[in-house]
């Protein structure tokens, strides 16, 4: 799946939004990617997950992990394509953790995925969780990279598409200064 095919799928499902948004990172932007709108279609989720998995096929990942909630379907479909298992992390007392009886074996080879990477913060939290439990992170991936290449990791990194979107700190946002109210369409307030 090419960059353009990925973005066409997001656009066709209304998952690529334009306006004034407050991102999970706290930054403001004129573009928002609501991956749930594309992932609600199992055939699209399978295609996107399979395409992302292909970037990591030779890395022998045993487990694919993602932060809840946006990354759960991505992890599931990437894991399905790789023949691995899929887990998700959740915040507990402000810290990303495995819950629900999920566990990792010492040295377990893990791939961390997300739907949209903006700052890489959520992925870093999951990586930290994996490493704290003795797992080995073999790569990180996202359906969409909107970091502009700024999110760096010491492991292999891949995405299906890159979206160039302007972001601002809330106090520097020209849309706010113009009187526009930022909306938060994502899963975390």
C-alpha positions in Angstrom: 0.0 0.0 0.0 1.5 3.3 -1.0 1.5 6.6 0.8 -1.2 7.9 -1.6 -3.4 4.8 -1.4 -3.3 5.1 2.4 -4.3 8.8 2.4 -7.0 8.1 -0.3 -8.5 5.5 2.1 -8.4 8.0 5.0 -10.0 10.7 2.8 -12.7 8.4 1.3 -13.9 7.4 4.8 -13.8 10.9 6.2 -10.9 10.1 8.5 -8.8 13.0 7.3 -10.3 16.2 8.9 -9.5 19.8 8.4 -10.3 22.5 10.9 -9.0 23.5 14.4 -8.1 20.7 16.7 -6.4 20.0 20.1 -4.3 16.9 19.7 -3.6 14.4 22.5 -0.1 15.9 22.8 -1.8 19.2 23.7 -0.6 20.8 20.5 -3.1 22.5 18.2 -3.4 21.7 14.5 -5.4 22.4 11.4 -5.5 18.7 10.4 -6.8 15.7 12.4 -6.7 12.1 11.6 -9.7 10.1 13.0 -8.4 6.6 12.3 -11.5 5.0 13.9 -13.5 6.1 10.8 -11.3 4.1 8.5 -10.7 1.2 10.9 -14.4 0.7 11.4 -14.4 -1.2 8.1 -12.7 -4.6 8.7 -11.5 -4.8 5.2 -9.7 -1.5 5.5 -8.3 -2.4 8.9 -6.9 -5.7 7.4 -5.4 -3.9 4.4 -3.7 -1.2 6.5 -2.5 -3.7 9.2 -1.2 -6.1 6.5 0.7 -3.2 4.8 2.2 -2.1 8.0 3.1 -5.7 9.0 5.0 -6.1 5.7 7.5 -3.4 6.8 8.4 -5.7 9.7 8.1 -9.2 8.2 11.7 -10.1 8.8 12.0 -8.8 12.4 10.6 -11.9 14.1 8.2 -10.0 16.3 6.4 -12.4 18.7 4.0 -9.8 20.1 2.5 -6.5 18.7 1.6 -3.9 21.3 -0.2 -0.6 21.0 -1.6 2.0 23.3 -5.3 1.9 24.0 -7.6 2.9 22.5 -6.6 4.1 19.1 -3.9 1.5 18.5 -5.8 -1.6 19.5 -7.2 -2.4 16.1 -3.9 -1.6 14.4 -2.0 -4.0 16.8 -4.6 -6.7 16.2 -4.4 -6.5 12.4 -0.6 -6.2 12.3 -0.3 -9.2 14.6 -2.7 -11.2 12.5 -0.6 -10.5 9.4 2.6 -11.4 11.2 1.2 -14.5 13.0 1.9 -12.9 16.3 -0.2 -12.1 19.3 -1.7 -8.6 20.0 -1.7 -6.8 23.3 -2.6 -3.2 24.3 -1.4 -1.0 27.1 -3.6 1.3 29.3 -2.8 4.1 31.6 -3.1 3.3 35.2 -2.3 6.1 37.7 -0.8 8.1 34.7 1.6 5.3 33.7 1.3 3.1 30.6 0.9 -0.6 31.8 -0.1 -4.0 30.6 -3.3 -4.9 32.4 -6.1 -7.6 32.1 -3.7 -10.4 32.8 -1.4 -9.6 29.8 2.3 -10.4 30.4 5.5 -10.6 28.5 8.3 -13.2 28.7 11.8 -12.1 29.4 13.4 -11.3 26.0 10.1 -11.4 24.1 10.5 -9.7 20.7 7.9 -6.9 20.5 6.7 -4.5 17.8 5.0 -1.3 19.0 2.4 0.2 16.7 0.0 3.1 16.7 -2.6 4.6 14.4 -1.2 8.1 14.2 2.2 9.3 15.4 2.5 13.0 16.2 5.2 13.5 18.8 5.9 9.8 19.4 5.0 10.2 23.1 2.5 7.3 23.3 4.8 5.0 21.4 7.6 5.9 23.8 5.4 5.1 26.8 4.6 1.7 25.4 8.3 1.1 24.6 9.1 2.0 28.2 6.4 -0.5 29.4 7.8 -3.3 27.2 11.4 -2.7 28.3 10.4 -2.5 32.0 8.8 -5.9 31.7 12.0 -7.4 30.1 10.7 -7.4 26.5 12.8 -6.4 23.5 11.4 -3.8 21.1 12.4 -4.7 17.5 10.6 -1.8 15.9 7.9 0.9 16.0 5.3 1.6 13.4 2.3 3.8 12.6 -0.3 3.9 9.9 0.2 7.7 9.6 3.3 9.7 10.6 2.4 13.3 11.2 5.7 14.1 13.1 7.4 15.3 9.9 10.1 12.8 10.7 10.8 14.4 14.1 9.8 11.4 16.2 13.1 9.4 16.6 13.5 6.0 18.0 16.6 3.8 18.5 14.9 0.9 16.6 13.5 0.4 13.1 10.6 2.8 12.4 8.1 2.6 9.6 4.8 4.1 8.6 2.4 3.8 5.7 1.9 7.5 5.0 3.2 10.9 6.1 0.8 13.8 6.6 2.3 17.3 6.7 0.2 19.3 9.2 1.1 22.4 11.0 1.1 22.2 14.8 1.4 24.9 17.4 1.7 25.2 21.1 -1.7 26.3 22.4 -0.4 29.7 23.5 1.1 30.2 20.0 -1.9 29.0 17.9 -3.0 31.6 15.3 -6.4 29.9 15.0 -7.0 30.6 18.7 -5.9 34.2 18.2 -8.4 34.5 15.4 -11.2 33.4 17.7 -11.6 29.8 16.6 -12.2 27.2 19.3 -10.1 24.0 19.2 -12.1 20.8 19.3 -10.7 17.4 20.6 -12.3 14.6 18.5 -10.0 11.9 19.8 -10.4 9.3 22.5 -8.6 11.2 25.3 -9.7 14.5 26.7 
